[in-house]
Amino acid sequence: MLSLSLIIIASLFFTGIIIRVKSMASGRKGPGIFQPLKDVARLFKKGAIYSETTSFVFQIAPTIYFASVVMAMLVVPFGQSKGLISFNGDFIFFAYVLAL
């Protein structure tokens, strides 16, 4: 559980820190460190609009992508502790899930 929470925290805060440092290095003020958190919250509140001519594959693709990233996060170990899902060949599972 520790690895999952650290991955989520790092992914949210490191992107904000990177964007802030890049903007400061170029002489601009730039967005705040918490801007990616605000963007994620705003994007999850938005609804999806699909054309009537799109197939169901196009409509379920974002859900499959999000689920595959979450499954890959559950396999990642942290230090000496194993991931939440751990078995022989989990690296191959990790690669195939991200290739999905």
NORKA-V364302 format. One line per field, one symbol per residue. ss: DSSP state (A for helix, B for strand, O for the rest). A space follows every 10 residues. Layout:
ss->???
This chain:
ss->OAAAAAAAAA AAAAAAAAAA AAAAAOOOOO OOOOAAAAAA AAAAAOOOOO OOOOOAAAAA AAAAAAAAAA AAAAAOOBOO BOOOOOOOOA AAAAAAAAAO
